[in-house]
Amino acid sequence: MFSGMKKMLLTGKVSMAYKGQLLRAFGLALALPAVCAHAQQNGSPAASVGLESSEFACLEEQSQQNPQPAQTGAEDQSKPDANPAEQAVDPSKEQPKRILGVMPNFRAVSAGAIPPPPTPKEAFVIATKNSFDYSSFIFVGLTSMIAEGSDAHPQLGKGVAGFGRYYWRGFVDKTDGNYLVIFALPTVLHEDERYYAKGKGGFVKRFVYATTRIFITPNYDGNNTINASELLGRGMAQGISLAYYPSKTRTLGAISAKYGYALLRDAATNAFREFWPDIATHVLHRHP
């Protein structure tokens, strides 16, 4: 193409005006590399090299029709994750759904994970799992055997019949407490009743942190607040139990002892949750 145009210029078969346009086109083609380089530095190539706006528009249109390939590789890998909750959790710090395949651990959150606040439906599901999991029936059976054996409520009797009376009362205690502490009150008070494992630090520091979660819990904004759901929920459950326990054991001292036991049990459970990954990894040499 360029050889034909050169021949036309040399033979004089085109007008002088057209010759000027052709020469300008040649100059534009030769200046194209310089235009592109200058555009990357100053962003105003048309003014610097004396191009008219219509001519530069043609160059810009051509560059849009042939876009540069997208950059990939190391640049993309260097971008931080948009959601820190999706970052991988250290397997050695992971909280399982069950501990030793028996103890339910549905309320635990692995160290380093930052999930969003639970919805009412999610809180209801956790409370239901904690109440009706097969391990719950085993746990209530053990505590009922202990209560029947120690004759905690003489009016309930002894033997198989007495065990049955202890059992259904113990199951109601556990179930209504779970729904109050994990679902109903947290939904109203906007508190997150899951246990957020610390996973690092000295033993004393982690133990104190774990056992004091019955008094402190995060709200839906992620700020620590008084754990009213735990403290009020366990108390309300004991108040409900007055309706079905024998009158002779419905004393202030007996109710206070049961309330204290419920809080102590939850504190001990949190401590066990906290250290279970360490026990599994370093003592049992297995995945938590």
C-alpha positions as CSV (number, residue, x, y, z in Angstrom):
1,M,0.0,0.0,0.0
2,F,2.8,2.4,1.0
3,S,4.7,1.6,-2.3
4,G,1.6,2.5,-4.4
5,M,1.0,5.7,-2.6
6,K,4.7,6.6,-3.0
7,K,4.4,5.9,-6.8
8,M,1.4,8.2,-7.0
9,L,3.3,11.0,-5.3
10,L,6.3,10.6,-7.6
11,T,4.2,10.5,-10.8
12,G,2.1,13.5,-9.9
13,K,-1.2,11.8,-10.4
14,V,-2.7,13.4,-7.3
15,S,-3.4,17.0,-6.3
16,M,-1.1,19.0,-4.1
17,A,-3.8,19.1,-1.4
18,Y,-4.1,15.4,-1.4
19,K,-0.4,15.0,-1.4
20,G,-0.3,17.1,1.8
21,Q,-2.9,14.8,3.4
22,L,-1.0,11.7,2.5
23,L,2.3,13.2,3.8
24,R,0.4,14.0,7.0
25,A,-0.8,10.5,7.2
26,F,2.8,9.2,6.8
27,G,3.9,11.5,9.6
28,L,1.1,10.4,11.8
29,A,2.0,6.7,11.3
30,L,5.6,7.4,12.1
31,A,4.7,9.5,15.2
32,L,2.4,6.8,16.6
33,P,5.0,5.1,18.8
34,A,6.0,8.5,20.3
35,V,2.3,9.4,20.8
36,C,1.7,6.3,22.8
37,A,4.8,6.7,24.9
38,H,4.0,10.3,25.6
39,A,0.3,9.4,26.5
40,Q,1.5,7.0,29.2
41,Q,3.6,9.7,30.8
42,N,1.4,12.9,30.5
43,G,-2.0,11.8,29.4
44,S,-2.3,14.6,26.8
45,P,-0.5,13.3,23.6
46,A,-2.6,15.3,21.2
47,A,-1.4,18.7,22.4
48,S,2.2,17.7,22.7
49,V,2.7,16.4,19.2
50,G,0.5,18.8,17.4
51,L,-2.3,16.4,16.4
52,E,-5.8,17.6,15.8
53,S,-8.5,16.2,18.0
54,S,-10.1,14.2,15.2
55,E,-6.9,12.5,14.4
56,F,-6.2,11.7,18.0
57,A,-9.8,10.3,18.3
58,C,-9.0,7.9,15.6
59,L,-5.9,6.7,17.5
60,E,-7.9,6.4,20.7
61,E,-10.6,4.4,18.9
62,Q,-8.1,2.1,17.5
63,S,-6.5,1.5,20.9
64,Q,-10.0,0.7,22.3
65,Q,-10.6,-1.9,19.6
66,N,-7.4,-3.6,20.6
67,P,-7.3,-3.5,24.4
68,Q,-4.3,-4.6,26.4
69,P,-4.6,-8.0,28.0
70,A,-5.7,-8.0,31.6
71,Q,-2.9,-8.3,34.1
72,T,-2.9,-11.5,36.2
73,G,-0.7,-13.5,38.4
74,A,1.3,-11.9,41.2
75,E,-0.7,-8.7,41.1
76,D,-4.0,-10.5,41.7
77,Q,-2.5,-12.6,44.4
78,S,-1.4,-9.5,46.3
79,K,-4.9,-8.2,46.7
80,P,-6.3,-8.7,50.3
81,D,-9.4,-10.8,50.8
82,A,-12.5,-8.7,50.7
83,N,-14.1,-10.5,53.7
84,P,-11.8,-11.5,56.6
85,A,-14.4,-14.1,57.7
86,E,-13.6,-16.1,54.6
87,Q,-9.9,-16.4,55.4
88,A,-8.7,-19.9,56.1
89,V,-8.6,-20.9,59.8
90,D,-5.5,-22.7,61.2
91,P,-6.5,-26.4,61.2
92,S,-4.9,-26.9,64.5
93,K,-7.2,-24.2,66.0
94,E,-10.4,-25.4,64.4
95,Q,-13.4,-25.9,66.5
96,P,-15.3,-29.1,65.5
97,K,-19.1,-29.5,65.6
98,R,-18.6,-32.4,68.0
99,I,-15.8,-33.0,70.5
100,L,-14.8,-36.7,70.5
101,G,-17.8,-37.3,68.3
102,V,-20.1,-37.0,71.4
103,M,-20.1,-33.6,73.0
104,P,-22.1,-31.0,70.9
105,N,-20.0,-28.0,70.0
106,F,-22.4,-26.1,67.8
107,R,-21.9,-22.8,69.6
108,A,-18.2,-22.6,69.1
109,V,-16.4,-20.3,66.6
110,S,-12.8,-21.2,65.6
111,A,-10.0,-18.8,66.7
112,G,-9.5,-16.2,64.0
113,A,-12.9,-16.6,62.3
114,I,-15.2,-13.5,62.2
115,P,-18.6,-14.7,61.1
116,P,-21.6,-12.2,60.8
117,P,-24.1,-12.1,63.7
118,P,-26.4,-15.0,63.8
119,T,-29.9,-14.6,62.4
120,P,-32.9,-15.6,64.6
121,K,-33.3,-18.7,62.5
122,E,-29.6,-19.6,62.9
123,A,-29.9,-19.1,66.7
124,F,-33.0,-21.2,66.8
125,V,-31.3,-24.0,64.9
126,I,-28.3,-24.0,67.3
127,A,-30.6,-24.1,70.4
128,T,-32.5,-27.0,68.8
129,K,-29.4,-28.9,68.1
130,N,-28.1,-28.4,71.6
131,S,-31.4,-29.5,73.1
132,F,-32.3,-32.5,70.9
133,D,-28.9,-33.9,69.9
134,Y,-28.5,-37.5,70.9
135,S,-25.7,-36.6,73.3
136,S,-28.2,-34.4,75.2
137,F,-30.3,-37.4,76.1
138,I,-27.2,-39.2,77.3
139,F,-26.1,-36.1,79.4
140,V,-29.5,-35.8,81.0
141,G,-29.5,-39.5,81.7
142,L,-26.2,-39.2,83.6
143,T,-27.2,-36.2,85.6
144,S,-30.5,-37.8,86.5
145,M,-28.8,-41.0,87.7
146,I,-26.6,-38.8,89.9
147,A,-29.6,-36.9,91.3
148,E,-31.6,-40.1,91.9
149,G,-28.6,-41.8,93.5
150,S,-28.0,-38.8,95.9
151,D,-31.7,-38.5,96.6
152,A,-31.6,-34.8,95.6
153,H,-35.4,-34.6,95.7
154,P,-36.8,-37.3,98.1
155,Q,-40.3,-36.7,97.0
156,L,-39.5,-38.0,93.5
157,G,-38.7,-41.4,94.8
158,K,-36.1,-44.0,93.9
159,G,-35.6,-46.8,91.4
160,V,-36.7,-46.8,87.8
161,A,-39.8,-44.7,88.5
162,G,-37.8,-42.1,90.4
163,F,-35.2,-42.0,87.7
164,G,-38.0,-41.3,85.1
165,R,-39.2,-38.4,87.3
166,Y,-35.8,-36.9,87.5
167,Y,-35.1,-37.4,83.8
168,W,-38.0,-35.5,82.3
169,R,-37.5,-32.6,84.7
170,G,-33.8,-32.5,83.9
171,F,-34.6,-32.5,80.2
172,V,-37.0,-29.6,80.6
173,D,-34.4,-27.7,82.6
174,K,-31.9,-28.1,79.9
175,T,-34.2,-27.4,76.9
176,D,-35.9,-24.3,78.1
177,G,-32.6,-22.9,79.3
178,N,-31.1,-23.5,75.9
179,Y,-33.9,-21.7,74.0
180,L,-33.8,-18.8,76.4
181,V,-30.0,-18.4,76.5
182,I,-29.2,-19.2,72.8
183,F,-32.3,-18.0,70.9
184,A,-35.0,-16.0,72.6
185,L,-33.1,-13.5,74.7
186,P,-30.2,-13.0,72.2
187,T,-32.7,-12.2,69.5
188,V,-34.4,-9.6,71.6
189,L,-31.2,-8.1,73.1
190,H,-29.1,-8.5,69.9
191,E,-26.4,-10.5,71.6
192,D,-24.2,-13.2,70.1
193,E,-24.2,-16.2,72.3
194,R,-21.7,-18.2,70.4
195,Y,-18.3,-18.9,72.0
196,Y,-15.4,-17.2,70.2
197,A,-12.3,-19.2,70.9
198,K,-9.2,-17.2,71.7
199,G,-6.7,-19.9,70.5
200,K,-3.5,-18.1,71.6
201,G,-1.8,-16.8,74.7
202,G,-0.8,-18.4,78.0
203,F,-3.0,-20.9,79.9
204,V,-4.1,-18.5,82.6
205,K,-5.1,-15.8,80.1
206,R,-7.1,-18.2,78.0
207,F,-8.7,-19.9,80.9
208,V,-9.9,-16.6,82.4
209,Y,-11.1,-15.5,79.0
210,A,-13.1,-18.7,78.5
211,T,-14.7,-18.9,81.9
212,T,-15.7,-15.2,82.0
213,R,-17.7,-15.5,78.7
214,I,-20.7,-16.3,80.8
215,F,-20.5,-12.6,82.0
216,I,-19.3,-11.0,78.8
217,T,-20.4,-11.6,75.2
218,P,-20.3,-9.6,71.9
219,N,-23.4,-7.8,70.6
220,Y,-24.4,-7.7,67.0
221,D,-22.0,-4.7,66.4
222,G,-19.1,-6.8,67.7
223,N,-18.6,-4.9,70.9
224,N,-18.4,-6.6,74.3
225,T,-21.4,-6.3,76.6
226,I,-22.8,-7.8,79.7
227,N,-24.0,-11.3,78.9
228,A,-27.6,-10.6,79.9
229,S,-28.9,-13.6,77.8
230,E,-26.8,-16.0,79.9
231,L,-27.4,-14.5,83.3
232,L,-31.1,-13.8,82.8
233,G,-31.8,-16.9,80.8
234,R,-30.5,-19.3,83.3
235,G,-32.3,-17.5,86.1
236,M,-35.6,-17.6,84.1
237,A,-35.2,-21.3,83.5
238,Q,-34.8,-21.9,87.3
239,G,-37.9,-19.8,87.9
240,I,-39.9,-22.0,85.4
241,S,-38.7,-25.1,87.2
242,L,-40.6,-24.0,90.3
243,A,-43.7,-25.2,88.6
244,Y,-42.7,-28.9,88.4
245,Y,-40.2,-29.6,91.2
246,P,-41.5,-30.8,94.6
247,S,-42.5,-28.0,96.9
248,K,-40.1,-29.1,99.7
249,T,-37.2,-28.4,97.5
250,R,-38.4,-25.1,96.1
251,T,-36.4,-23.1,98.6
252,L,-34.3,-20.1,97.8
253,G,-31.1,-22.0,98.7
254,A,-32.0,-24.9,96.4
255,I,-32.9,-22.6,93.4
256,S,-29.7,-20.6,94.0
257,A,-27.6,-23.7,94.0
258,K,-29.1,-24.9,90.7
259,Y,-28.6,-21.5,89.2
260,G,-25.0,-21.4,90.3
261,Y,-24.5,-25.0,88.9
262,A,-25.9,-24.0,85.5
263,L,-23.5,-21.0,85.2
264,L,-20.5,-23.1,86.4
265,R,-21.4,-25.8,83.9
266,D,-21.4,-23.3,81.0
267,A,-18.1,-21.7,82.2
268,A,-16.5,-25.2,82.4
269,T,-17.8,-26.1,78.9
270,N,-16.3,-22.9,77.5
271,A,-13.0,-23.7,79.0
272,F,-13.1,-27.2,77.5
273,R,-14.0,-25.8,74.1
274,E,-11.1,-23.3,74.3
275,F,-8.4,-26.0,75.0
276,W,-9.8,-28.9,73.0
277,P,-7.9,-28.1,69.8
278,D,-4.6,-28.0,71.8
279,I,-5.5,-31.3,73.6
280,A,-6.4,-33.0,70.3
281,T,-3.3,-31.7,68.5
282,H,-0.6,-32.0,71.1
283,V,-1.9,-34.8,73.4
284,L,-3.9,-37.0,71.2
285,H,-2.0,-36.2,68.0
286,R,-5.1,-36.0,65.9
287,H,-7.1,-33.3,64.1
288,P,-9.5,-31.4,66.4
